[in-house]
Amino acid sequence: MTVLSYLLGGLAFWGFVGWLVDLALGFETLFLPIGLLLGLVGSLYLIITQYVRS
């Protein structure tokens, strides 16, 4: 359950940040996918460092 919440939390937070940057800079959907990808990579890194390495 914790792994799922890390994945969803990372996607939601960084996707929202990307959406806000798109809004602020006037783009349609340039930074939203970048934010989603960043959230996915960050949450996978967090999961790997906490559960796989320990």
PyMOL Python script that loads the backbone (N, CA, C, O; Angstrom):
from pymol import cmd

cmd.read_pdbstr("""\
ATOM      1  N   MET A   1       0.818  -1.199   0.000  1.00  0.00           N
ATOM      2  CA  MET A   1       0.000   0.000   0.000  1.00  0.00           C
ATOM      3  C   MET A   1       0.865   1.268   0.000  1.00  0.00           C
ATOM      4  O   MET A   1       0.515   2.271  -0.622  1.00  0.00           O
ATOM      5  N   THR A   2       1.985   1.206   0.699  1.00  0.00           N
ATOM      6  CA  THR A   2       2.868   2.358   0.757  1.00  0.00           C
ATOM      7  C   THR A   2       3.506   2.635  -0.597  1.00  0.00           C
ATOM      8  O   THR A   2       3.673   3.791  -0.987  1.00  0.00           O
ATOM      9  N   VAL A   3       3.862   1.571  -1.313  1.00  0.00           N
ATOM     10  CA  VAL A   3       4.469   1.729  -2.631  1.00  0.00           C
ATOM     11  C   VAL A   3       3.498   2.419  -3.579  1.00  0.00           C
ATOM     12  O   VAL A   3       3.891   3.308  -4.335  1.00  0.00           O
ATOM     13  N   LEU A   4       2.244   2.018  -3.542  1.00  0.00           N
ATOM     14  CA  LEU A   4       1.226   2.638  -4.392  1.00  0.00           C
ATOM     15  C   LEU A   4       1.042   4.111  -4.046  1.00  0.00           C
ATOM     16  O   LEU A   4       0.880   4.944  -4.938  1.00  0.00           O
ATOM     17  N   SER A   5       1.065   4.431  -2.771  1.00  0.00           N
ATOM     18  CA  SER A   5       0.896   5.837  -2.387  1.00  0.00           C
ATOM     19  C   SER A   5       2.112   6.673  -2.788  1.00  0.00           C
ATOM     20  O   SER A   5       1.957   7.848  -3.123  1.00  0.00           O
ATOM     21  N   TYR A   6       3.322   6.095  -2.761  1.00  0.00           N
ATOM     22  CA  TYR A   6       4.493   6.814  -3.259  1.00  0.00           C
ATOM     23  C   TYR A   6       4.351   7.107  -4.754  1.00  0.00           C
ATOM     24  O   TYR A   6       4.624   8.220  -5.203  1.00  0.00           O
ATOM     25  N   LEU A   7       3.927   6.109  -5.515  1.00  0.00           N
ATOM     26  CA  LEU A   7       3.768   6.300  -6.958  1.00  0.00           C
ATOM     27  C   LEU A   7       2.714   7.349  -7.273  1.00  0.00           C
ATOM     28  O   LEU A   7       2.949   8.254  -8.073  1.00  0.00           O
ATOM     29  N   LEU A   8       1.555   7.227  -6.643  1.00  0.00           N
ATOM     30  CA  LEU A   8       0.474   8.179  -6.920  1.00  0.00           C
ATOM     31  C   LEU A   8       0.801   9.573  -6.400  1.00  0.00           C
ATOM     32  O   LEU A   8       0.475  10.572  -7.042  1.00  0.00           O
ATOM     33  N   GLY A   9       1.440   9.640  -5.247  1.00  0.00           N
ATOM     34  CA  GLY A   9       1.808  10.935  -4.680  1.00  0.00           C
ATOM     35  C   GLY A   9       2.835  11.666  -5.530  1.00  0.00           C
ATOM     36  O   GLY A   9       2.726  12.873  -5.748  1.00  0.00           O
ATOM     37  N   GLY A  10       3.833  10.931  -6.009  1.00  0.00           N
ATOM     38  CA  GLY A  10       4.844  11.541  -6.871  1.00  0.00           C
ATOM     39  C   GLY A  10       4.256  12.032  -8.179  1.00  0.00           C
ATOM     40  O   GLY A  10       4.558  13.137  -8.631  1.00  0.00           O
ATOM     41  N   LEU A  11       3.408  11.202  -8.789  1.00  0.00           N
ATOM     42  CA  LEU A  11       2.761  11.607 -10.040  1.00  0.00           C
ATOM     43  C   LEU A  11       1.844  12.811  -9.832  1.00  0.00           C
ATOM     44  O   LEU A  11       1.833  13.740 -10.640  1.00  0.00           O
ATOM     45  N   ALA A  12       1.078  12.786  -8.743  1.00  0.00           N
ATOM     46  CA  ALA A  12       0.134  13.880  -8.495  1.00  0.00           C
ATOM     47  C   ALA A  12       0.857  15.189  -8.204  1.00  0.00           C
ATOM     48  O   ALA A  12       0.510  16.231  -8.760  1.00  0.00           O
ATOM     49  N   PHE A  13       1.859  15.137  -7.337  1.00  0.00           N
ATOM     50  CA  PHE A  13       2.549  16.365  -6.956  1.00  0.00           C
ATOM     51  C   PHE A  13       3.307  16.981  -8.128  1.00  0.00           C
ATOM     52  O   PHE A  13       3.120  18.158  -8.436  1.00  0.00           O
ATOM     53  N   TRP A  14       4.161  16.195  -8.784  1.00  0.00           N
ATOM     54  CA  TRP A  14       4.979  16.750  -9.859  1.00  0.00           C
ATOM     55  C   TRP A  14       4.157  17.030 -11.107  1.00  0.00           C
ATOM     56  O   TRP A  14       4.500  17.920 -11.885  1.00  0.00           O
ATOM     57  N   GLY A  15       3.065  16.274 -11.313  1.00  0.00           N
ATOM     58  CA  GLY A  15       2.157  16.603 -12.403  1.00  0.00           C
ATOM     59  C   GLY A  15       1.480  17.941 -12.172  1.00  0.00           C
ATOM     60  O   GLY A  15       1.297  18.726 -13.103  1.00  0.00           O
ATOM     61  N   PHE A  16       1.110  18.194 -10.922  1.00  0.00           N
ATOM     62  CA  PHE A  16       0.501  19.474 -10.572  1.00  0.00           C
ATOM     63  C   PHE A  16       1.492  20.627 -10.732  1.00  0.00           C
ATOM     64  O   PHE A  16       1.130  21.704 -11.206  1.00  0.00           O
ATOM     65  N   VAL A  17       2.737  20.395 -10.336  1.00  0.00           N
ATOM     66  CA  VAL A  17       3.771  21.416 -10.516  1.00  0.00           C
ATOM     67  C   VAL A  17       3.969  21.711 -11.996  1.00  0.00           C
ATOM     68  O   VAL A  17       4.080  22.872 -12.389  1.00  0.00           O
ATOM     69  N   GLY A  18       4.015  20.669 -12.818  1.00  0.00           N
ATOM     70  CA  GLY A  18       4.149  20.869 -14.257  1.00  0.00           C
ATOM     71  C   GLY A  18       2.973  21.616 -14.847  1.00  0.00           C
ATOM     72  O   GLY A  18       3.141  22.454 -15.733  1.00  0.00           O
ATOM     73  N   TRP A  19       1.786  21.313 -14.358  1.00  0.00           N
ATOM     74  CA  TRP A  19       0.587  22.010 -14.831  1.00  0.00           C
ATOM     75  C   TRP A  19       0.628  23.487 -14.443  1.00  0.00           C
ATOM     76  O   TRP A  19       0.244  24.351 -15.232  1.00  0.00           O
ATOM     77  N   LEU A  20       1.094  23.773 -13.226  1.00  0.00           N
ATOM     78  CA  LEU A  20       1.205  25.166 -12.793  1.00  0.00           C
ATOM     79  C   LEU A  20       2.233  25.929 -13.623  1.00  0.00           C
ATOM     80  O   LEU A  20       2.021  27.096 -13.954  1.00  0.00           O
ATOM     81  N   VAL A  21       3.335  25.282 -13.958  1.00  0.00           N
ATOM     82  CA  VAL A  21       4.351  25.930 -14.794  1.00  0.00           C
ATOM     83  C   VAL A  21       3.775  26.199 -16.177  1.00  0.00           C
ATOM     84  O   VAL A  21       4.015  27.262 -16.750  1.00  0.00           O
ATOM     85  N   ASP A  22       3.012  25.243 -16.725  1.00  0.00           N
ATOM     86  CA  ASP A  22       2.342  25.468 -18.011  1.00  0.00           C
ATOM     87  C   ASP A  22       1.411  26.668 -17.941  1.00  0.00           C
ATOM     88  O   ASP A  22       1.385  27.488 -18.859  1.00  0.00           O
ATOM     89  N   LEU A  23       0.653  26.776 -16.869  1.00  0.00           N
ATOM     90  CA  LEU A  23      -0.272  27.888 -16.699  1.00  0.00           C
ATOM     91  C   LEU A  23       0.473  29.216 -16.600  1.00  0.00           C
ATOM     92  O   LEU A  23       0.070  30.214 -17.196  1.00  0.00           O
ATOM     93  N   ALA A  24       1.562  29.212 -15.840  1.00  0.00           N
ATOM     94  CA  ALA A  24       2.307  30.452 -15.615  1.00  0.00           C
ATOM     95  C   ALA A  24       3.020  30.928 -16.882  1.00  0.00           C
ATOM     96  O   ALA A  24       3.126  32.131 -17.119  1.00  0.00           O
ATOM     97  N   LEU A  25       3.505  29.995 -17.688  1.00  0.00           N
ATOM     98  CA  LEU A  25       4.264  30.377 -18.871  1.00  0.00           C
ATOM     99  C   LEU A  25       3.430  30.428 -20.140  1.00  0.00           C
ATOM    100  O   LEU A  25       3.924  30.851 -21.186  1.00  0.00           O
ATOM    101  N   GLY A  26       2.180  30.007 -20.066  1.00  0.00           N
ATOM    102  CA  GLY A  26       1.288  30.110 -21.206  1.00  0.00           C
ATOM    103  C   GLY A  26       1.351  28.957 -22.190  1.00  0.00           C
ATOM    104  O   GLY A  26       0.880  29.092 -23.319  1.00  0.00           O
ATOM    105  N   PHE A  27       1.917  27.835 -21.795  1.00  0.00           N
ATOM    106  CA  PHE A  27       1.965  26.676 -22.677  1.00  0.00           C
ATOM    107  C   PHE A  27       0.704  25.836 -22.510  1.00  0.00           C
ATOM    108  O   PHE A  27       0.020  25.922 -21.489  1.00  0.00           O
ATOM    109  N   GLU A  28       0.404  25.029 -23.517  1.00  0.00           N
ATOM    110  CA  GLU A  28      -0.750  24.123 -23.424  1.00  0.00           C
ATOM    111  C   GLU A  28      -0.415  22.932 -22.518  1.00  0.00           C
ATOM    112  O   GLU A  28      -0.924  22.832 -21.402  1.00  0.00           O
ATOM    113  N   THR A  29       0.428  22.050 -23.001  1.00  0.00           N
ATOM    114  CA  THR A  29       0.815  20.880 -22.210  1.00  0.00           C
ATOM    115  C   THR A  29       2.272  20.529 -22.462  1.00  0.00           C
ATOM    116  O   THR A  29       2.570  19.428 -22.926  1.00  0.00           O
ATOM    117  N   LEU A  30       3.164  21.426 -22.169  1.00  0.00           N
ATOM    118  CA  LEU A  30       4.584  21.150 -22.343  1.00  0.00           C
ATOM    119  C   LEU A  30       5.204  20.588 -21.074  1.00  0.00           C
ATOM    120  O   LEU A  30       5.908  19.579 -21.123  1.00  0.00           O
ATOM    121  N   PHE A  31       4.954  21.224 -19.949  1.00  0.00           N
ATOM    122  CA  PHE A  31       5.603  20.825 -18.712  1.00  0.00           C
ATOM    123  C   PHE A  31       4.817  19.797 -17.919  1.00  0.00           C
ATOM    124  O   PHE A  31       5.367  19.197 -16.995  1.00  0.00           O
ATOM    125  N   LEU A  32       3.565  19.572 -18.241  1.00  0.00           N
ATOM    126  CA  LEU A  32       2.783  18.553 -17.539  1.00  0.00           C
ATOM    127  C   LEU A  32       3.370  17.164 -17.735  1.00  0.00           C
ATOM    128  O   LEU A  32       3.579  16.468 -16.741  1.00  0.00           O
ATOM    129  N   PRO A  33       3.651  16.715 -18.962  1.00  0.00           N
ATOM    130  CA  PRO A  33       4.265  15.393 -19.098  1.00  0.00           C
ATOM    131  C   PRO A  33       5.669  15.314 -18.495  1.00  0.00           C
ATOM    132  O   PRO A  33       6.078  14.263 -18.001  1.00  0.00           O
ATOM    133  N   ILE A  34       6.399  16.422 -18.537  1.00  0.00           N
ATOM    134  CA  ILE A  34       7.726  16.442 -17.917  1.00  0.00           C
ATOM    135  C   ILE A  34       7.586  16.261 -16.406  1.00  0.00           C
ATOM    136  O   ILE A  34       8.354  15.518 -15.794  1.00  0.00           O
ATOM    137  N   GLY A  35       6.615  16.932 -15.811  1.00  0.00           N
ATOM    138  CA  GLY A  35       6.372  16.779 -14.381  1.00  0.00           C
ATOM    139  C   GLY A  35       5.917  15.379 -14.014  1.00  0.00           C
ATOM    140  O   GLY A  35       6.333  14.837 -12.990  1.00  0.00           O
ATOM    141  N   LEU A  36       5.064  14.786 -14.844  1.00  0.00           N
ATOM    142  CA  LEU A  36       4.624  13.417 -14.584  1.00  0.00           C
ATOM    143  C   LEU A  36       5.788  12.438 -14.666  1.00  0.00           C
ATOM    144  O   LEU A  36       5.905  11.534 -13.839  1.00  0.00           O
ATOM    145  N   LEU A  37       6.637  12.617 -15.650  1.00  0.00           N
ATOM    146  CA  LEU A  37       7.796  11.744 -15.791  1.00  0.00           C
ATOM    147  C   LEU A  37       8.765  11.927 -14.622  1.00  0.00           C
ATOM    148  O   LEU A  37       9.313  10.953 -14.104  1.00  0.00           O
ATOM    149  N   LEU A  38       8.970  13.165 -14.215  1.00  0.00           N
ATOM    150  CA  LEU A  38       9.834  13.444 -13.076  1.00  0.00           C
ATOM    151  C   LEU A  38       9.269  12.825 -11.793  1.00  0.00           C
ATOM    152  O   LEU A  38      10.018  12.281 -10.982  1.00  0.00           O
ATOM    153  N   GLY A  39       7.962  12.910 -11.616  1.00  0.00           N
ATOM    154  CA  GLY A  39       7.332  12.296 -10.449  1.00  0.00           C
ATOM    155  C   GLY A  39       7.440  10.789 -10.456  1.00  0.00           C
ATOM    156  O   GLY A  39       7.642  10.178  -9.407  1.00  0.00           O
ATOM    157  N   LEU A  40       7.309  10.178 -11.625  1.00  0.00           N
ATOM    158  CA  LEU A  40       7.435   8.725 -11.729  1.00  0.00           C
ATOM    159  C   LEU A  40       8.855   8.281 -11.420  1.00  0.00           C
ATOM    160  O   LEU A  40       9.059   7.331 -10.663  1.00  0.00           O
ATOM    161  N   VAL A  41       9.833   8.956 -11.995  1.00  0.00           N
ATOM    162  CA  VAL A  41      11.234   8.596 -11.756  1.00  0.00           C
ATOM    163  C   VAL A  41      11.602   8.816 -10.295  1.00  0.00           C
ATOM    164  O   VAL A  41      12.274   7.979  -9.691  1.00  0.00           O
ATOM    165  N   GLY A  42      11.169   9.930  -9.728  1.00  0.00           N
ATOM    166  CA  GLY A  42      11.474  10.206  -8.326  1.00  0.00           C
ATOM    167  C   GLY A  42      10.839   9.211  -7.371  1.00  0.00           C
ATOM    168  O   GLY A  42      11.473   8.787  -6.405  1.00  0.00           O
ATOM    169  N   SER A  43       9.613   8.841  -7.625  1.00  0.00           N
ATOM    170  CA  SER A  43       8.962   7.881  -6.739  1.00  0.00           C
ATOM    171  C   SER A  43       9.546   6.482  -6.896  1.00  0.00           C
ATOM    172  O   SER A  43       9.652   5.747  -5.915  1.00  0.00           O
ATOM    173  N   LEU A  44       9.927   6.103  -8.115  1.00  0.00           N
ATOM    174  CA  LEU A  44      10.594   4.810  -8.297  1.00  0.00           C
ATOM    175  C   LEU A  44      11.947   4.786  -7.594  1.00  0.00           C
ATOM    176  O   LEU A  44      12.317   3.777  -6.995  1.00  0.00           O
ATOM    177  N   TYR A  45      12.677   5.878  -7.664  1.00  0.00           N
ATOM    178  CA  TYR A  45      13.950   5.970  -6.956  1.00  0.00           C
ATOM    179  C   TYR A  45      13.739   5.839  -5.446  1.00  0.00           C
ATOM    180  O   TYR A  45      14.493   5.137  -4.773  1.00  0.00           O
ATOM    181  N   LEU A  46      12.732   6.501  -4.923  1.00  0.00           N
ATOM    182  CA  LEU A  46      12.436   6.417  -3.501  1.00  0.00           C
ATOM    183  C   LEU A  46      12.062   4.998  -3.097  1.00  0.00           C
ATOM    184  O   LEU A  46      12.501   4.516  -2.052  1.00  0.00           O
ATOM    185  N   ILE A  47      11.265   4.330  -3.904  1.00  0.00           N
ATOM    186  CA  ILE A  47      10.855   2.953  -3.607  1.00  0.00           C
ATOM    187  C   ILE A  47      12.069   2.021  -3.635  1.00  0.00           C
ATOM    188  O   ILE A  47      12.224   1.167  -2.762  1.00  0.00           O
ATOM    189  N   ILE A  48      12.917   2.190  -4.632  1.00  0.00           N
ATOM    190  CA  ILE A  48      14.093   1.320  -4.753  1.00  0.00           C
ATOM    191  C   ILE A  48      15.031   1.524  -3.572  1.00  0.00           C
ATOM    192  O   ILE A  48      15.538   0.558  -3.003  1.00  0.00           O
ATOM    193  N   THR A  49      15.261   2.776  -3.206  1.00  0.00           N
ATOM    194  CA  THR A  49      16.196   3.017  -2.106  1.00  0.00           C
ATOM    195  C   THR A  49      15.639   2.553  -0.766  1.00  0.00           C
ATOM    196  O   THR A  49      16.417   2.184   0.113  1.00  0.00           O
ATOM    197  N   GLN A  50      14.339   2.558  -0.578  1.00  0.00           N
ATOM    198  CA  GLN A  50      13.788   2.173   0.714  1.00  0.00           C
ATOM    199  C   GLN A  50      13.518   0.678   0.832  1.00  0.00           C
ATOM    200  O   GLN A  50      13.719   0.098   1.899  1.00  0.00           O
ATOM    201  N   TYR A  51      13.066   0.046  -0.251  1.00  0.00           N
ATOM    202  CA  TYR A  51      12.604  -1.332  -0.124  1.00  0.00           C
ATOM    203  C   TYR A  51      13.527  -2.355  -0.758  1.00  0.00           C
ATOM    204  O   TYR A  51      13.650  -3.464  -0.239  1.00  0.00           O
ATOM    205  N   VAL A  52      14.162  -2.029  -1.835  1.00  0.00           N
ATOM    206  CA  VAL A  52      14.991  -3.021  -2.515  1.00  0.00           C
ATOM    207  C   VAL A  52      16.376  -3.099  -1.876  1.00  0.00           C
ATOM    208  O   VAL A  52      16.911  -4.192  -1.697  1.00  0.00           O
ATOM    209  N   ARG A  53      16.948  -1.977  -1.538  1.00  0.00           N
ATOM    210  CA  ARG A  53      18.295  -1.965  -0.973  1.00  0.00           C
ATOM    211  C   ARG A  53      18.341  -2.367   0.491  1.00  0.00           C
ATOM    212  O   ARG A  53      19.392  -2.793   0.968  1.00  0.00           O
ATOM    213  N   SER A  54      17.257  -2.249   1.208  1.00  0.00           N
ATOM    214  CA  SER A  54      17.300  -2.534   2.645  1.00  0.00           C
ATOM    215  C   SER A  54      17.117  -3.987   2.992  1.00  0.00           C
ATOM    216  O   SER A  54      17.135  -4.348   4.169  1.00  0.00           O
TER     217      SER A  54
END
""", "prot")
cmd.dss("prot")
cmd.show_as("cartoon", "prot")
cmd.util.cbc("prot")
cmd.orient("prot")
